């Protein structure tokens, strides 16, 4: 590659480095999605399974797998991009360009869906969450009850709107409304019951996470835009023998 112009080598180096950053983004997506899914550390001890159970929404779990899959795809095609840039191979660069276009539009669509879902959060919490709590909470070991208990203990809140959400339930207010301050039978002492409901905490938790997901997708999409531009520039300068 000694006959390459200085400009071509510069574009080649930039594309190679951008793909290395792209590779790190893919690794980051995989690691974060695993943490969110499994909740293995304190910072993630309320995981996506709990949240999906509270909202009765399987799309949150599916979204986590999609995020993980996107990370794996990014890693794979970042490697192709690095190889194409290093070898100045038009075939690899062309394939890479087409895949990046598909990823670009898919991630923009994901960002739009995250924004739409974020806008619907308040409506759900206002109209459906309380009825769901009163219908599905059983003071037992079912997935919904355990998720509610976990959220109430983590955020020191009680019910959706407050303790009154449990007034019509046979077993009364659950011990999770008191955190660790409870009687031996697992029930709350009135003085220790959390005073606020979980509506605002749920809204903040969901809004924060959907905003992060949307912003991340837009950020990666912007990086992909640069990758497409440099891939085209490099492909135009690749020698005919590499095609």
Secondary structure as GFF3:
##gff-version 3
##sequence-region A 1 243
A	DSSP	alpha_helix	6	38	.	.	.	ID=ss1
A	DSSP	three_ten_helix	42	44	.	.	.	ID=ss2
A	DSSP	alpha_helix	48	55	.	.	.	ID=ss3
A	DSSP	alpha_helix	59	87	.	.	.	ID=ss4
A	DSSP	alpha_helix	90	127	.	.	.	ID=ss5
A	DSSP	alpha_helix	129	136	.	.	.	ID=ss6
A	DSSP	alpha_helix	143	155	.	.	.	ID=ss7
A	DSSP	three_ten_helix	163	166	.	.	.	ID=ss8
A	DSSP	three_ten_helix	175	178	.	.	.	ID=ss9
A	DSSP	three_ten_helix	190	192	.	.	.	ID=ss10
A	DSSP	alpha_helix	199	237	.	.	.	ID=ss11
A	DSSP	three_ten_helix	240	242	.	.	.	ID=ss12
###
